[in-house]
Amino acid sequence: MSEFPNGSIVKAHYKTGIYIGEVVEDRNRFYLVKVLAVDKHPMQGDLHNPGKTEEVFFHQRKALSYNEKANVQKEAVKPFEGEIPSYEDSLKEAVDALKTKLVRRETEFNQSAKKQLDDLEKQYFG
């Protein structure tokens, strides 16, 4: 496992999203990571019952905000190479990528997830 000093630019997997961010602090088993961009938008729905829509609470999951800080397990932090995209552009691309994935197969879960994502898109971009 790599060690990342403060100020390192990393790719961090947090819950079901992936973010590009800056390591702010080493917290033993975690890094405190400041979000700079979104690489993969979080999935919608119940994390404990993936793919299910009945008898579960179908969560709407927002992406972490620009400069929001998250405690990310060290195993879920990888080096990031390349240019950091703007937060808004990266969020738009991540939302579009997830929508594309959801419309490929017409299932009840995908329809529910897309409905949540459409609502989030209105919140994000007005």
Buried (B, 14 or more C-beta within 10 A) or exposed (E): EEEBEEEBBBBBBBEBBBBBBBBBEBEEEBBBBBBBBBBBBBBBBBEEBEEBBEEBEBEBBBBBEBEEBBEBEBEBBBEBEEEEBEBEEBBBBBBEBBBEBBEEEEEEBBEBBBBBBEEBBEEBEE
